[in-house]
Amino acid sequence: MADAGQHPLWSADELVAATKGRLTSPVTRAMHDVSIDTRTLRDGDIFVAIKGEKMDGHDFAATALKGGAGVAMVSRTTPEMEAAGPCLVVAEDPLRGLEDLGRAARARSRAQVVAVTGSVGKTSTKEMLRVALSVSGLTHASAASFNNHWGVPLTLARFPRDAAFGVFEVGMNHPGEITPLVGFVRPHVAIVTTIAASHLGHFASLDEIADAKAEIFSGVVPGGAAVINRDTPFFDKLAAAARKAGIAKVYGFGRHAEAEVRLTQLALHPTCCCVTASIMGEQVIYKLGMPGEHMAINSLAVLAAAKLMGADLARAALALSEAKPAKGRGVQQALSMPGGELLLIDESYNANPASVRAALALLAQSKPGRNGRRIAVLGDMLELGESSPALHAGLAEALDSAHVDVLYAAGPLMAHLFQATRAERRGLHAESSEQLKDALLAGLRPGDVVMVKGSLGSRMGPLVEAMKAKWPAAKDT
């Protein structure tokens, strides 16, 4: 959940003015947050009855009001709703009302705002920004991966009026999706982490993906800045797009000799990194509480944004030691099993070729225990289009580089990698993660390091939960 401000988030008058809606009865509770889910609703929340593909929030509005919501934003009412509490009736879909609320929150805010996009690393970079900026002032950042057509407006609607900084993640699956979202956010700084094969089922090429990611520059406020991965082959294309959008301040970050934000020295460790970097001419040395070179590279963008937004650079760098991976994005946990411990690396949230390679590089940094092995448990990477079989098989070299001992593969697409890898490395391939589960659990032993990764639709998360259910967390992890 985003950090809360010291004052009520919204007044009844502000709600009506922002949405041009009408209240069915007076609002009596202080409203400190906005929710679209009755399962996480807190007393006084504004409940927005969004209609999704499978469920309609209007069916839960009365329950939300009875459960303590301060007001329910709806496009229609029922007697049960009106008896349960005040309803804010908006003319169209409540999602439009949520967007209006987000616009109003952004308009009243004096905070410095940063938006992050990219094929890989958006959420981890957002979390690093949250940690780095919080030492310089109240920082509001999106919860989880709230980066789509409802997540961005919801995060904006939750923007505390007294926040000093705002951090927003902006994602896309199709061309044209980022433009309206960044139009809501209107950042002072826009970050592009990298361009990689992702959602290729909706794009003809990586060039088209780069063009879609470049839409983030369209919303940058006058005088704002672009911070772009200098190591990507698409840097020149992205920088040109930023300048075309009227952004004069364009900075590259990475290892590249011409990067204004440059990594000069890096020491990788199993659970952290030690970084020396030049941030626009200012040298900083810091510890990053996330392992992996890809994390270290993205931390450069974080510090560049902090400096551009007026935060204390030295304190921001120091704070990064407290940064931790988000759920499903590299969280490490030691599990106790008979005879010793197993180290689980949970990368199960999502996957594309670039992020799988980064996760395998992280596995390579791990140190198995006595008689232990490096084990990769990989599920299908989805939405990769016609190139999908080749992209899966092409990971065989990354398995070699990571010194993986055993591969467990789930899904019809991962069969291509299973066949492409060496016979002595093949553990088991199954058509689904569920069919893989029993053999995987039976095949693990003390000292093993197990990394689990796959697209969300390949359902690798349940394998992580199955391991945690079978073996308790070791102490001091």
N, C-alpha and C positions, 0 to 999 in steps of 0.2 A: 504493500500500500504506500502511496505517496506520503511525503511528510506533511503534516497538518500545520496550518497557520495558527495564529493566536486568536483570530476573530472568526465568527461564523462565516462559512464559505459564501452563502447566498442569503439575502433577505427575500421576503415574499414579493416586495415591490420590484426588486431586481429580476426575479424570475419572470414576472409578468412582462416587464419592459423588454427583456432579452428575447423572449419567445413569442411575444404578442398573443399570449394565451390568456385564459380566464380561470380564476379559482372558483371552485364550487363552494368552498367554505374557508374561513380564516385559517392561516397556518399558525400553529401555536408553539411548535418546537424550533429550537435553533438548528440550522442545517449546516453540517460540517463536512458532508461528503455526498457523492453521487454514486448510485449503484444500478446495475442492470440485472442483478442476480440475487434472489431472495435468500440463497444459501449463505451469502456473505454480508447480508444486510445488517447495518447497525442502527441503533436508536437515532432517529432524526434524519436519516439519509433521504435524499431525493431518489425515489425509485423511478427509473425510466423504462416504460413498457415497450421495449424493442420487439419487433416482429422478425423472427429468424426463419430459416428454411424449415425447421422442425417444430418450433414452439413460438407462441405468441405471448409476449410479456403481459398483455392485457388479462390473460387467464390467471395471472399471479398478482395482479395489482391489489386486489382486496386483501389477499394474504399478506402482502408487503405492508399495507397500512395497519392491519391488525397486529403485525409483528413489530411495529414501532416506526415505520417510515414517516417522515415529516410531511411528505406530499408525494403523490404519484403523478408522473407526467404521462398523460394518455391522449389518444385522439378521439376516444369515445368513452362514455361512462355507463355503468349499470347501477341499479339501486343498491346492490351489495357494496360496490366500490364507494359510492357517496355516503353510505351509512358507516363505512369503516374509517373514513377520514377525508382530508382535503385532496382534491384532484386538480391538477393543472391541465386544463384541456387545451391542446394545441390543434391548429387547423389541419395539419397533415400528419404523416407518419411521425411518431415521437422521435425517431432518429433525426429528423429535420430539426425538431426542437432541441435535441442534444447538440447538434451542430451549432444552432443559434446560441446556445448557452456557452459552448466552447469559444465561439467568436467574441462573445461579450467578455469572457474571462481573459482572453488574450488582449483585447482592446484596453481593459482597465489595468493590465499588469505593467509594471515598470521594470520587470525582471529582464536580465540578459538571457537569451534563449538560444539553445543549440539543437539542431536536428541531425540525426544519424541515419544513413542508409548504406547499402552495400550488399553484395552477394553472400558474404560471410562476416560474422563478428559484430552484427548490429547490437544485439542484446548485451553481450559482454562489454562492448565499448560504452553502451549506455550506463551499465552498472559502474564501470570505472569513472565515468563522468560524475555520477551521483556521489561517489565517495570523494573524488578530488575536489569538487566544488563545494561540498557541504561544510568544509572547514572555513570557507570564506563567507558563508551566509546560508539562509534557509533555501534549500534546494528541493524542487519538485521534479520527480521523474516518473515515467510511466511504470506501472506494475507489470510484471511478466513481459510478454511480447505484445503489448497493446499497440500494434503498429498498422492496423488496417482501417477500413472505412467507419467502424464504430469505436475501435480502440483509441485512435487519435483524438476524435471529439470528446470521448469520455475522459481522457487524460487532461485535455484542456479544460473541460468543465470542472475538474477537480483542482485547478490551479489556484493555490492560496493567494489572496490579494496582497499579502506581504512577502511573498517569495522574492529572493534576490536572483535566483537562477531557475531556469526551466530546461529540462532535458527530455527530448522526444525522439522516439524511434519511428521511422517511416519505412514501410515495406511495400512490396508489390508482387503480383503474379502476372500482370498484363501491362502493356503499354498504356500510358495515360492515367494510371492509378495514383502516382505520386503527386502529380500537379495539384489536384484539389486538396490533398492532405497537407502539403507544405503551404498551400494558400491559407489554411486555417492556422498553422503554426507560426508562420512569418518569422523564421529564425534570424538571429544576428550572425550565426556561424552555421555552415552546412558541412558535414563530414561525409566523405565517401570512403568506406573501408577498403573495398576491393571490388573487382569485377571477375566473376567466375561462372562456370557452367552451372546454372540453376534456372529452373522453370523453362528449360529449352523447348519443352512441348508447346510453349506459347510464343517463342521467339525463334527467328530463323538463324540467328548468329549471336555471338558474344558482342558484336558491334551494336546490335539492337538492344541487348541488355544494358550496355553502357549508355546508350541514348535514353533509355527509360530511367536509369538511375540519375542521369544528368537533369531530369525534371526537378530534382530537389533544389536546383539553383534558381528556379523561377520564383520561389517564394521568399528568397533572402531579402531582408529589408535594405533600403539604401544605406550605403556605407558599410555593409556587412562583408563577410569573408567566406571563402571556400577553402577547406582543408582536404586534400586529395592524396591518396596513396601514390607516391612517386615511383614506386617499384612496379606498378601495373603497366602493361603495354598500352593501356588506354588512358594514361595520364594526359597526353597532349589533347586527345579528343575531349576529355572531361574538362580540362582547363580552358579550352576554347569555348565550350558550352557555358562555362561559368562567366567568362568575359562577355560573351554574347548576351547573357542575362543581365549585364551591367555591373558585374562584380569585379572591382579593380584589384582587390586584395586576394590573391590566389597563392596558397602555400602548399608545397609538397612535403610529405612525410615518408620516412622509410630509410633504407640503407643507401639509396642513390646518392652519388657524390654531389648532385645539384639540389638535393632536398634542403629546404630551409629549416626543416625539422628533422634532424638526422641522427640515426642510431650510430654511435661511434664504438661502443663496446657492449658486449652482452655475455653474461654467464648464465647458462640454463641449469636449473636444478629440478628435481622431481616435483616439488610443490611450489616453486617460486622462480623468479628471475631477478638478476641484478643488472641494472641498466645504466649506462652512461650515454648521455645524449646532448646534442646542441639544439636548444629550442629557440630558433630565430636568433642565434648568436649567443645565447645564455646557456652555459653548461650546467647540467644537473646530473646528479648521481642518486639513484634511488632503487629501492627494492619493490618489486611488484608481487603482490600476493597471489598471482595466478601463474602457473607454469606455461611454457610454450613460446616459441619465437613469434608466432602470429599474435599472441596476446601482447608481447613486448612491443611489436611494431604498432599495434593499435593504441597502446598507451601513449605513444608519441603524439597522436592526433588529439588525445585527451588533454595533454599538457599544452598543446598549441591552442586548443579552444579555451582552456582556462586562462591562458595569458591574454588572448584576444578579448575575452569577456571581462577582464579586469580583476580576476581572482588572484590570490597570492600564489605565485608559481612555486615557490619553495615549499610552502605548506601543502599545496596540491600534490607535489611529487612525494613528499613524506607520507601523505595519507594513502597513497596507492599500495602501501604495504598491507593495508587492511582490506583491499579489494579481494573478493572471492568469486569463483565461478557461479553463475546462475544454475538453477536446477536443470539437469540434463545436458549441461554444457561443460563438462570436465570436472564435476564434483568428484573428489576422491574420498573413499571411505574404506578403512580396514575392517574386515569381518573375521570374527573368531570361528574357527572350525577345528575339529579334532586334530591335534598335532601341530597346530600353528595358526597362522593368519593368511587371509587372501586379500589382496588389494583390488578394489573395484573402482574403475574409472567410468563414471556415468556420462556418456556423450549421446544419450538416447533421444534428445529432443528433435533433432532434424539432421539432414545430411545432403550434401552434394559432393562432387569429386574433390573440390578444394578443401572443404571442411573435414572430409574423411582423411585426406592426406595430412592435414594439421593434427587431427586426433591420433593418427598413427605415429607422427613425429613425437607427440606427447608420450605415447606408449613406449617409444624408443628410449625416452629419458628416464623411464621407470627402472627400478632396481628390484628384480624378483628375489625372493628369499631362497634359502638353500633348496636345491632341486626344483625350484619354481620355474615357470615359463611365462613368456609374453603371449597372451591369448587375445586375438581379435574376434569379436562377435559382431558380425556386420549384417544389416538388413538392407533391403532394396532402397536405392536412391530413386525417388519418383520424379515425375514431370521433366524428364530429360529428353523426350522426343525420340526421333529415329536413331540418334547416336547412343542411346542408352546401353545396348549390349557392349559396344566398344568402350564406353566410358567405365563400365563396371570391370571389364576384363583388364583395362588399362591400369587398375590399381595394384596389379601383381607386383610391379616394380617397387611401389611404396611399401608393400608388405616386406619385400627383401630389405629395403633401406632401414625399416624399423626393427629388423631382426625378430619378426614375429615367428613364434614356434608353432602355434596351432591356429588355424582359421575355422571358426564355426560360421556358417552362412545361412541366412534365412531369406526365402523368396525366390521367385522364378528369375529375376534379373541377376541376383547375386550368384546364380548358378554359373554365369559366365566367368566371374572371378574365381569361383571354386575350381572350375576346369582349367583356368589359366595359371593357377598357382602350382607350385611343386607338390608332387604326390605325398612326400613325407610331412608336409605342412597341413594336409587336409584332415580336419577333424571330422566334420559332418556337415552336409547340406540338407536342409529341409525346406518344404514348400512354404512354411509359415514359422513365425517365432514360437507359436504354441507347440508345433510339432518338434521344434528343436529343444524345448525346455528340459525335458527329463534327461536326455543324453548329455546336455551341457552341464546340468547340476551334478550328474554322476561322474563326469569327466574331470571336474576341478579338484585341485589338491592344494595343501598348504604351500605357501611361497609363490603361488601364481599371481600374476597381475592380469586382470581381465578388463578389457576396454569394450564397451557396448555402444554401437552407433548404428543409426539408420534413419530414414525419413519417418516422420510422425506416423504416416499411414502404414508403415511396415510393422508397427507395434512392438518396438524393441523395449520400451519402458517396462512392460510386464516381466521381461526377463530380469531386469534390474531388481524389481520388487520381489521376484521369486528368490533371488539370491539373498536379499536382505531378510526375507521371511524365514529362510532355512538357517541362516547363520547370523547371530546377533552382532551388533557393532562392537568392535574391540574397544577397550577403554583408551581414553586419551587420543581419540581421533577426531 
